[in-house]
Amino acid sequence: MSEKKYTWHKIADHINELDFAGNNIAVAEIKGKKISIGKYKEEVFAFAYKCPHAGGILADGYIDALGNIVCPLHRYKYDMKNGRNTSGEGYYMKHWPVEIREEGVFVAMETGGLFGWFS
Ligand code: FES
């Protein structure tokens, strides 16, 4: 198995540039692909734009008291930290590391290897 490699992508110059609307979930773009950014207890998480179940727009959902993103369509829940489907339907939500640095907000995505061709 080869080691995973990540590339950091800048999604904003400052966290305040992201529009967290009323639900603490913003939408950002990396290379034209949308992702969701969720804020929970001063921590920031990056995860899929669409729900792995049937494509619900996760930014239209909400973050519950435990830090799960709740999909607006069928209310399946996912842990923003590790993508686990905490309501138990067996799905997995893509998610990525986020870093807030002085020069901006960065999200890491895997590069190289077979699947990196598409990133
Ligand atoms: S599409 Fe998200 S729970 Fe069904």
Backbone and ligand atoms as CSV (ligand in chain L), in Angstrom:
chain,resi,resn,atom,element,x,y,z
A,1,MET,N,N,0.849,-1.200,0.000
A,1,MET,CA,C,0.000,0.000,0.000
A,1,MET,C,C,0.886,1.252,0.000
A,2,SER,N,N,0.575,2.151,-0.873
A,2,SER,CA,C,1.363,3.378,-0.874
A,2,SER,C,C,0.775,4.360,0.133
A,3,GLU,N,N,1.652,5.229,0.537
A,3,GLU,CA,C,1.249,6.224,1.533
A,3,GLU,C,C,0.317,7.251,0.895
A,4,LYS,N,N,-0.634,7.685,1.659
A,4,LYS,CA,C,-1.544,8.700,1.123
A,4,LYS,C,C,-0.862,10.054,1.077
A,5,LYS,N,N,-1.096,10.756,-0.006
A,5,LYS,CA,C,-0.540,12.107,-0.109
A,5,LYS,C,C,-1.692,13.092,-0.188
A,6,TYR,N,N,-1.483,14.217,0.443
A,6,TYR,CA,C,-2.535,15.237,0.447
A,6,TYR,C,C,-2.035,16.540,-0.144
A,7,THR,N,N,-2.929,17.238,-0.786
A,7,THR,CA,C,-2.644,18.585,-1.240
A,7,THR,C,C,-3.579,19.519,-0.502
A,8,TRP,N,N,-3.020,20.609,-0.011
A,8,TRP,CA,C,-3.855,21.582,0.703
A,8,TRP,C,C,-4.392,22.608,-0.275
A,9,HIS,N,N,-5.676,22.811,-0.239
A,9,HIS,CA,C,-6.321,23.785,-1.119
A,9,HIS,C,C,-6.872,24.927,-0.276
A,10,LYS,N,N,-6.599,26.135,-0.729
A,10,LYS,CA,C,-7.121,27.292,-0.005
A,10,LYS,C,C,-8.577,27.524,-0.419
A,11,ILE,N,N,-9.464,27.615,0.560
A,11,ILE,CA,C,-10.870,27.850,0.216
A,11,ILE,C,C,-11.333,29.258,0.583
A,12,ALA,N,N,-10.563,29.963,1.393
A,12,ALA,CA,C,-10.926,31.341,1.746
A,12,ALA,C,C,-9.706,32.027,2.350
A,13,ASP,N,N,-9.664,33.358,2.239
A,13,ASP,CA,C,-8.563,34.111,2.853
A,13,ASP,C,C,-8.722,34.171,4.365
A,14,HIS,N,N,-9.968,34.085,4.796
A,14,HIS,CA,C,-10.255,34.170,6.219
A,14,HIS,C,C,-11.555,33.432,6.490
A,15,ILE,N,N,-11.656,32.850,7.680
A,15,ILE,CA,C,-12.857,32.090,8.035
A,15,ILE,C,C,-14.125,32.965,7.922
A,16,ASN,N,N,-13.970,34.261,8.185
A,16,ASN,CA,C,-15.138,35.150,8.126
A,16,ASN,C,C,-15.663,35.345,6.705
A,17,GLU,N,N,-14.863,34.940,5.726
A,17,GLU,CA,C,-15.310,35.052,4.332
A,17,GLU,C,C,-16.338,33.999,3.982
A,18,LEU,N,N,-16.343,32.928,4.731
A,18,LEU,CA,C,-17.295,31.843,4.437
A,18,LEU,C,C,-18.660,32.226,5.003
A,19,ASP,N,N,-19.676,31.946,4.227
A,19,ASP,CA,C,-21.027,32.329,4.633
A,19,ASP,C,C,-21.684,31.155,5.373
A,20,PHE,N,N,-21.641,31.209,6.693
A,20,PHE,CA,C,-22.173,30.106,7.481
A,20,PHE,C,C,-23.682,30.196,7.683
A,21,ALA,N,N,-24.285,31.152,7.031
A,21,ALA,CA,C,-25.740,31.314,7.073
A,21,ALA,C,C,-26.238,31.214,8.512
A,22,GLY,N,N,-27.426,30.648,8.704
A,22,GLY,CA,C,-27.952,30.589,10.060
A,22,GLY,C,C,-27.680,29.252,10.715
A,23,ASN,N,N,-27.148,28.297,9.944
A,23,ASN,CA,C,-27.055,26.931,10.466
A,23,ASN,C,C,-25.622,26.447,10.685
A,24,ASN,N,N,-24.657,27.377,10.611
A,24,ASN,CA,C,-23.241,27.031,10.801
A,24,ASN,C,C,-22.674,26.133,9.717
A,25,ILE,N,N,-23.324,26.110,8.555
A,25,ILE,CA,C,-22.798,25.313,7.441
A,25,ILE,C,C,-22.624,26.233,6.230
A,26,ALA,N,N,-21.399,26.242,5.697
A,26,ALA,CA,C,-21.104,27.050,4.512
A,26,ALA,C,C,-20.802,26.116,3.342
A,27,VAL,N,N,-20.810,26.671,2.142
A,27,VAL,CA,C,-20.428,25.902,0.954
A,27,VAL,C,C,-19.157,26.545,0.400
A,28,ALA,N,N,-18.169,25.715,0.080
A,28,ALA,CA,C,-16.932,26.214,-0.525
A,28,ALA,C,C,-16.687,25.408,-1.793
A,29,GLU,N,N,-15.694,25.844,-2.563
A,29,GLU,CA,C,-15.391,25.126,-3.807
A,29,GLU,C,C,-13.920,24.819,-3.896
A,30,ILE,N,N,-13.609,23.615,-4.367
A,30,ILE,CA,C,-12.225,23.260,-4.669
A,30,ILE,C,C,-12.220,22.752,-6.100
A,31,LYS,N,N,-11.485,23.432,-6.947
A,31,LYS,CA,C,-11.413,23.061,-8.368
A,31,LYS,C,C,-12.795,22.848,-8.961
A,32,GLY,N,N,-13.696,23.750,-8.655
A,32,GLY,CA,C,-15.031,23.683,-9.236
A,32,GLY,C,C,-15.953,22.669,-8.575
A,33,LYS,N,N,-15.422,21.954,-7.576
A,33,LYS,CA,C,-16.272,20.977,-6.883
A,33,LYS,C,C,-16.725,21.531,-5.542
A,34,LYS,N,N,-18.009,21.425,-5.282
A,34,LYS,CA,C,-18.521,21.979,-4.032
A,34,LYS,C,C,-18.281,21.033,-2.852
A,35,ILE,N,N,-17.980,21.640,-1.723
A,35,ILE,CA,C,-17.897,20.879,-0.472
A,35,ILE,C,C,-18.638,21.679,0.606
A,36,SER,N,N,-18.934,21.025,1.712
A,36,SER,CA,C,-19.579,21.714,2.827
A,36,SER,C,C,-18.540,21.984,3.903
A,37,ILE,N,N,-18.727,23.100,4.595
A,37,ILE,CA,C,-17.864,23.436,5.726
A,37,ILE,C,C,-18.781,23.655,6.928
A,38,GLY,N,N,-18.548,22.892,7.979
A,38,GLY,CA,C,-19.412,23.008,9.155
A,38,GLY,C,C,-18.636,23.525,10.356
A,39,LYS,N,N,-19.295,24.343,11.141
A,39,LYS,CA,C,-18.670,24.880,12.352
A,39,LYS,C,C,-19.391,24.304,13.560
A,40,TYR,N,N,-18.608,23.770,14.488
A,40,TYR,CA,C,-19.200,23.207,15.695
A,40,TYR,C,C,-18.247,23.454,16.858
A,41,LYS,N,N,-18.702,24.158,17.858
A,41,LYS,CA,C,-17.871,24.461,19.029
A,41,LYS,C,C,-16.487,24.976,18.654
A,42,GLU,N,N,-16.424,25.977,17.828
A,42,GLU,CA,C,-15.172,26.620,17.417
A,42,GLU,C,C,-14.273,25.731,16.561
A,43,GLU,N,N,-14.734,24.533,16.223
A,43,GLU,CA,C,-13.964,23.703,15.311
A,43,GLU,C,C,-14.618,23.750,13.943
A,44,VAL,N,N,-13.789,23.568,12.909
A,44,VAL,CA,C,-14.306,23.645,11.551
A,44,VAL,C,C,-14.043,22.321,10.841
A,45,PHE,N,N,-15.044,21.841,10.096
A,45,PHE,CA,C,-14.948,20.538,9.431
A,45,PHE,C,C,-15.314,20.680,7.956
A,46,ALA,N,N,-14.650,19.890,7.121
A,46,ALA,CA,C,-14.982,19.887,5.692
A,46,ALA,C,C,-15.545,18.520,5.339
A,47,PHE,N,N,-16.647,18.518,4.612
A,47,PHE,CA,C,-17.270,17.235,4.240
A,47,PHE,C,C,-18.059,17.390,2.955
A,48,ALA,N,N,-18.597,16.281,2.493
A,48,ALA,CA,C,-19.259,16.224,1.188
A,48,ALA,C,C,-20.363,17.274,1.044
A,49,TYR,N,N,-20.563,17.716,-0.189
A,49,TYR,CA,C,-21.651,18.653,-0.482
A,49,TYR,C,C,-22.991,17.907,-0.457
A,50,LYS,N,N,-22.952,16.686,-1.025
A,50,LYS,CA,C,-24.192,15.913,-1.102
A,50,LYS,C,C,-24.163,14.709,-0.173
A,51,CYS,N,N,-25.303,14.389,0.355
A,51,CYS,CA,C,-25.453,13.234,1.234
A,51,CYS,C,C,-25.200,11.937,0.460
A,52,PRO,N,N,-24.441,10.999,1.052
A,52,PRO,CA,C,-24.160,9.739,0.354
A,52,PRO,C,C,-25.400,8.861,0.189
A,53,HIS,N,N,-26.467,9.152,0.872
A,53,HIS,CA,C,-27.675,8.351,0.731
A,53,HIS,C,C,-28.362,8.626,-0.608
A,54,ALA,N,N,-28.930,9.796,-0.773
A,54,ALA,CA,C,-29.637,10.075,-2.026
A,54,ALA,C,C,-29.411,11.504,-2.500
A,55,GLY,N,N,-28.252,12.069,-2.124
A,55,GLY,CA,C,-27.855,13.343,-2.700
A,55,GLY,C,C,-28.447,14.589,-2.077
A,56,GLY,N,N,-29.000,14.490,-0.885
A,56,GLY,CA,C,-29.493,15.684,-0.196
A,56,GLY,C,C,-28.373,16.704,-0.027
A,57,ILE,N,N,-28.702,17.983,-0.126
A,57,ILE,CA,C,-27.693,19.032,0.011
A,57,ILE,C,C,-27.447,19.255,1.504
A,58,LEU,N,N,-26.287,18.817,1.963
A,58,LEU,CA,C,-26.031,18.813,3.405
A,58,LEU,C,C,-26.001,20.223,3.996
A,59,ALA,N,N,-25.629,21.220,3.192
A,59,ALA,CA,C,-25.603,22.596,3.705
A,59,ALA,C,C,-27.008,23.096,4.037
A,60,ASP,N,N,-28.015,22.415,3.523
A,60,ASP,CA,C,-29.397,22.789,3.844
A,60,ASP,C,C,-29.924,22.051,5.083
A,61,GLY,N,N,-29.065,21.202,5.654
A,61,GLY,CA,C,-29.460,20.486,6.867
A,61,GLY,C,C,-29.078,21.298,8.096
A,62,TYR,N,N,-28.780,20.606,9.158
A,62,TYR,CA,C,-28.343,21.325,10.352
A,62,TYR,C,C,-27.370,20.469,11.153
A,63,ILE,N,N,-26.697,21.124,12.101
A,63,ILE,CA,C,-25.741,20.421,12.960
A,63,ILE,C,C,-26.430,20.203,14.303
A,64,ASP,N,N,-26.477,18.962,14.753
A,64,ASP,CA,C,-27.186,18.700,16.013
A,64,ASP,C,C,-26.289,18.974,17.224
A,65,ALA,N,N,-26.812,18.762,18.410
A,65,ALA,CA,C,-26.113,19.124,19.644
A,65,ALA,C,C,-24.838,18.305,19.849
A,66,LEU,N,N,-24.692,17.168,19.148
A,66,LEU,CA,C,-23.508,16.331,19.307
A,66,LEU,C,C,-22.469,16.553,18.209
A,67,GLY,N,N,-22.768,17.451,17.300
A,67,GLY,CA,C,-21.815,17.717,16.219
A,67,GLY,C,C,-22.019,16.845,15.007
A,68,ASN,N,N,-23.191,16.263,14.859
A,68,ASN,CA,C,-23.508,15.513,13.642
A,68,ASN,C,C,-24.155,16.459,12.640
A,69,ILE,N,N,-23.834,16.225,11.367
A,69,ILE,CA,C,-24.586,16.930,10.330
A,69,ILE,C,C,-25.829,16.076,10.055
A,70,VAL,N,N,-26.968,16.731,10.009
A,70,VAL,CA,C,-28.225,16.024,9.775
A,70,VAL,C,C,-28.717,16.396,8.380
A,71,CYS,N,N,-28.869,15.391,7.522
A,71,CYS,CA,C,-29.299,15.631,6.139
A,71,CYS,C,C,-30.747,16.131,6.124
A,72,PRO,N,N,-31.027,17.136,5.270
A,72,PRO,CA,C,-32.393,17.678,5.238
A,72,PRO,C,C,-33.412,16.720,4.608
A,73,LEU,N,N,-32.953,15.764,3.822
A,73,LEU,CA,C,-33.937,14.925,3.115
A,73,LEU,C,C,-34.559,13.827,3.969
A,74,HIS,N,N,-33.725,12.948,4.529
A,74,HIS,CA,C,-34.283,11.843,5.330
A,74,HIS,C,C,-33.704,11.825,6.739
A,75,ARG,N,N,-32.986,12.878,7.060
A,75,ARG,CA,C,-32.461,13.096,8.416
A,75,ARG,C,C,-31.471,12.037,8.901
A,76,TYR,N,N,-30.749,11.428,7.971
A,76,TYR,CA,C,-29.644,10.577,8.402
A,76,TYR,C,C,-28.576,11.503,8.982
A,77,LYS,N,N,-27.838,10.971,9.950
A,77,LYS,CA,C,-26.832,11.790,10.626
A,77,LYS,C,C,-25.429,11.264,10.359
A,78,TYR,N,N,-24.500,12.191,10.257
A,78,TYR,CA,C,-23.098,11.834,10.034
A,78,TYR,C,C,-22.218,12.641,10.968
A,79,ASP,N,N,-21.212,11.982,11.527
A,79,ASP,CA,C,-20.230,12.664,12.353
A,79,ASP,C,C,-19.306,13.463,11.421
A,80,MET,N,N,-19.221,14.765,11.613
A,80,MET,CA,C,-18.415,15.595,10.711
A,80,MET,C,C,-16.927,15.293,10.833
A,81,LYS,N,N,-16.529,14.712,11.959
A,81,LYS,CA,C,-15.121,14.422,12.196
A,81,LYS,C,C,-14.626,13.242,11.375
A,82,ASN,N,N,-15.439,12.170,11.333
A,82,ASN,CA,C,-14.943,10.937,10.713
A,82,ASN,C,C,-15.876,10.363,9.655
A,83,GLY,N,N,-16.953,11.057,9.342
A,83,GLY,CA,C,-17.835,10.616,8.270
A,83,GLY,C,C,-18.763,9.474,8.639
A,84,ARG,N,N,-18.703,9.019,9.894
A,84,ARG,CA,C,-19.546,7.884,10.311
A,84,ARG,C,C,-21.018,8.238,10.281
A,85,ASN,N,N,-21.794,7.295,9.798
A,85,ASN,CA,C,-23.241,7.474,9.722
A,85,ASN,C,C,-23.811,7.095,11.089
A,86,THR,N,N,-23.916,8.092,11.964
A,86,THR,CA,C,-24.231,7.810,13.367
A,86,THR,C,C,-25.687,7.438,13.594
A,87,SER,N,N,-26.540,7.615,12.582
A,87,SER,CA,C,-27.924,7.157,12.747
A,87,SER,C,C,-28.074,5.710,12.288
A,88,GLY,N,N,-26.964,5.099,11.800
A,88,GLY,CA,C,-26.927,3.657,11.640
A,88,GLY,C,C,-27.404,3.055,10.327
A,89,GLU,N,N,-27.482,3.842,9.263
A,89,GLU,CA,C,-27.947,3.270,7.992
A,89,GLU,C,C,-26.808,2.665,7.167
A,90,GLY,N,N,-25.579,2.855,7.641
A,90,GLY,CA,C,-24.448,2.188,6.997
A,90,GLY,C,C,-23.773,2.968,5.881
A,91,TYR,N,N,-24.082,4.226,5.749
A,91,TYR,CA,C,-23.424,5.039,4.723
A,91,TYR,C,C,-22.151,5.649,5.298
A,92,TYR,N,N,-21.372,6.238,4.422
A,92,TYR,CA,C,-20.129,6.883,4.839
A,92,TYR,C,C,-20.025,8.216,4.115
A,93,MET,N,N,-19.821,9.255,4.862
A,93,MET,CA,C,-19.737,10.590,4.274
A,93,MET,C,C,-18.279,11.002,4.101
A,94,LYS,N,N,-17.934,11.421,2.895
A,94,LYS,CA,C,-16.566,11.890,2.656
A,94,LYS,C,C,-16.287,13.132,3.499
A,95,HIS,N,N,-15.079,13.211,3.973
A,95,HIS,CA,C,-14.710,14.371,4.790
A,95,HIS,C,C,-13.211,14.585,4.655
A,96,TRP,N,N,-12.755,15.790,4.938
A,96,TRP,CA,C,-11.361,16.145,4.710
A,96,TRP,C,C,-10.826,16.996,5.850
A,97,PRO,N,N,-9.519,16.936,6.080
A,97,PRO,CA,C,-8.930,17.779,7.134
A,97,PRO,C,C,-9.005,19.269,6.768
A,98,VAL,N,N,-9.189,20.103,7.769
A,98,VAL,CA,C,-9.226,21.555,7.571
A,98,VAL,C,C,-8.153,22.184,8.457
A,99,GLU,N,N,-7.502,23.190,7.938
A,99,GLU,CA,C,-6.552,23.944,8.757
A,99,GLU,C,C,-6.831,25.426,8.588
A,100,ILE,N,N,-6.890,26.112,9.719
A,100,ILE,CA,C,-7.035,27.562,9.653
A,100,ILE,C,C,-5.668,28.150,9.954
A,101,ARG,N,N,-5.107,28.777,8.943
A,101,ARG,CA,C,-3.766,29.353,9.077
A,101,ARG,C,C,-3.870,30.868,8.954
A,102,GLU,N,N,-2.745,31.532,9.220
A,102,GLU,CA,C,-2.759,32.995,9.101
A,102,GLU,C,C,-3.129,33.438,7.700
A,103,GLU,N,N,-2.668,32.675,6.687
A,103,GLU,CA,C,-2.919,33.113,5.318
A,103,GLU,C,C,-4.233,32.589,4.740
A,104,GLY,N,N,-5.014,31.903,5.537
A,104,GLY,CA,C,-6.323,31.490,5.044
A,104,GLY,C,C,-6.810,30.164,5.593
A,105,VAL,N,N,-7.907,29.698,5.006
A,105,VAL,CA,C,-8.515,28.428,5.405
A,105,VAL,C,C,-8.170,27.398,4.330
A,106,PHE,N,N,-7.640,26.260,4.755
A,106,PHE,CA,C,-7.173,25.239,3.817
A,106,PHE,C,C,-7.849,23.901,4.088
A,107,VAL,N,N,-8.128,23.180,3.002
A,107,VAL,CA,C,-8.703,21.839,3.097
A,107,VAL,C,C,-7.764,20.893,2.358
A,108,ALA,N,N,-7.474,19.750,2.960
A,108,ALA,CA,C,-6.564,18.785,2.351
A,108,ALA,C,C,-7.339,17.713,1.609
A,109,MET,N,N,-6.936,17.466,0.371
A,109,MET,CA,C,-7.534,16.364,-0.379
A,109,MET,C,C,-6.441,15.453,-0.887
A,110,GLU,N,N,-6.781,14.184,-0.986
A,110,GLU,CA,C,-5.819,13.188,-1.397
A,110,GLU,C,C,-5.370,13.417,-2.840
A,111,THR,N,N,-4.082,13.250,-3.070
A,111,THR,CA,C,-3.582,13.347,-4.443
A,111,THR,C,C,-2.766,12.107,-4.749
A,112,GLY,N,N,-2.435,11.922,-6.005
A,112,GLY,CA,C,-1.596,10.809,-6.393
A,112,GLY,C,C,-2.338,9.493,-6.307
A,113,GLY,N,N,-1.699,8.414,-6.742
A,113,GLY,CA,C,-2.357,7.103,-6.708
A,113,GLY,C,C,-3.496,7.049,-7.706
A,114,LEU,N,N,-4.139,5.946,-7.773
A,114,LEU,CA,C,-5.213,5.720,-8.740
A,114,LEU,C,C,-6.304,6.764,-8.694
A,115,PHE,N,N,-6.784,7.014,-7.482
A,115,PHE,CA,C,-7.956,7.869,-7.358
A,115,PHE,C,C,-7.600,9.346,-7.469
A,116,GLY,N,N,-6.322,9.647,-7.324
A,116,GLY,CA,C,-5.881,11.029,-7.446
A,116,GLY,C,C,-6.043,11.564,-8.863
A,117,TRP,N,N,-6.159,10.673,-9.843
A,117,TRP,CA,C,-6.322,11.117,-11.225
A,117,TRP,C,C,-7.558,11.985,-11.382
A,118,PHE,N,N,-8.504,11.744,-10.565
A,118,PHE,CA,C,-9.761,12.468,-10.734
A,118,PHE,C,C,-9.831,13.712,-9.868
A,119,SER,N,N,-8.823,13.945,-9.071
A,119,SER,CA,C,-8.938,15.096,-8.178
A,119,SER,C,C,-8.399,16.354,-8.816
L,1,FES,S1,S,-30.458,11.944,1.022
L,1,FES,FE1,FE,-29.574,12.367,2.938
L,1,FES,S2,S,-30.637,11.080,4.265
L,1,FES,FE2,FE,-31.472,10.576,2.349
